[in-house]
Amino acid sequence: MLTLNEQEEKAIDKIVSAIADYIQIEPMQVAPVSILSFSGLEIRQHQRRVLRDGKDINLTRLEYSTLVLESVKLFL
């Protein structure tokens, strides 16, 4: 898994915006489930929060989005 800090994420966002006119980029939507629960892990999509054993886990936007997308696949 690739982990980026906030500055790197902003740079990636700028790159994607710059090339969006030249290539087709399809946005992905996550399932409309507001809370995904696993053993000891809870993803509260409506709050953009992840808890492990009841404690907040700090994630970058990319890490959070990746976690949600991969977790949603388990429910499909």
Backbone hydrogen bonds, N-H to C=O, Kabsch-Sander energy under -0.5 kcal/mol:
donor,donor_aa,acceptor,acceptor_aa,energy
9,E,5,N,-2.4
10,K,6,E,-2.2
11,A,7,Q,-1.8
12,I,8,E,-2.3
13,D,9,E,-2.5
14,K,10,K,-2.0
15,I,11,A,-2.2
16,V,12,I,-2.8
17,S,13,D,-2.2
18,A,14,K,-2.2
19,I,15,I,-2.1
20,A,16,V,-1.1
22,Y,19,I,-1.7
23,I,19,I,-1.8
25,I,23,I,-0.6
26,E,24,Q,-0.5
36,L,43,I,-2.6
37,S,35,I,-0.5
38,F,41,L,-3.2
40,G,38,F,-0.7
41,L,38,F,-1.3
42,E,51,L,-2.8
43,I,36,L,-3.2
44,R,42,E,-0.6
44,R,49,R,-2.8
45,Q,34,S,-2.1
45,Q,43,I,-1.0
46,H,34,S,-0.9
47,Q,44,R,-1.2
48,R,44,R,-1.0
48,R,45,Q,-0.5
49,R,44,R,-1.9
51,L,42,E,-3.0
52,R,55,K,-2.8
53,D,40,G,-2.7
53,D,51,L,-0.5
55,K,52,R,-1.9
57,I,50,V,-2.6
59,L,57,I,-0.5
64,Y,60,T,-2.7
65,S,61,R,-2.7
66,T,62,L,-2.5
67,L,63,E,-2.5
68,V,64,Y,-2.6
69,L,65,S,-2.7
70,E,66,T,-2.6
71,S,67,L,-2.3
72,V,68,V,-2.7
73,K,69,L,-1.3
74,L,70,E,-0.7
74,L,71,S,-0.9
75,F,71,S,-0.6
75,F,72,V,-1.3
76,L,72,V,-0.7
76,L,73,K,-0.7
